[in-house]
Amino acid sequence: MPSSSNYFNKLADRNRSMAEHGFDHFPDDGELLDYLIETNDKVDLLAGALGMRIEKDTRGRFRVAPGREGMR
């Protein structure tokens, strides 16, 4: 049987992680979707700044590929 201290340690770790990602409370579905879209935009921006792009391969896995200007 798990101990109560283990439960509270995990809860404290989760709260710390949430705070590190900008949440001061447990987010609802809308807040999580906004966070996901914002994070996706940042990843796309970073890839573009590095001359790369993010795409899915034929198996549906994401991969990094040369940017449009690198495909001449």
Protein Blocks (a to p, Z undefined) as FASTA:
>chain_A
ZZfklmmmmmmmmmmmmmmnopabdcdfklmmmmmmmmmmmmmmmmmmnopacdddfkop
acddddfklmZZ
